[in-house]
């Protein structure tokens, strides 16, 4: 059984208009585990969120920003 925080990340979706995500609604969980988020960033974000130091909205914002910037830099 997955943790409530994990379920929240998997059910919260964002619109990202870059890369392979363009035109799709993507879960925060899938973005976190995409090629755009370095593993050390992913671990840190998950730890902070699980500990209650970041809200779901904050995680969503940070992940969206990293994915957008990384994809733009790659383009």
C-alpha positions, 0 to 999 in steps of 0.5 A, a space after each residue: 500500500 502506498 503512502 498518502 504523500 505518494 498518492 498525492 504526487 501521483 494524482 496531482 497533474 500539471 500542464 507542462 508545455 515542453 518536450 515530450 510532455 507538450 499537450 499532455 497533463 502529467 502527474 507530479 510523480 511522473 515529472 519527478 521521475 523524468 529525465 529532467 530531474 536529476 536524481 539528487 534533486 528528486 531525493 531531496 524534494 521527496 524527503 522534504 515533502 515527506 517530512 512536511 517541509 514542502 507542501 504539494 503546491 511547492 513541490 509542483 512548482 519546483 518540479 514544473 520549473 526544473 522541467 521547463 528550464 531543463 527542457 528549454 536549455 536542451 532545446 
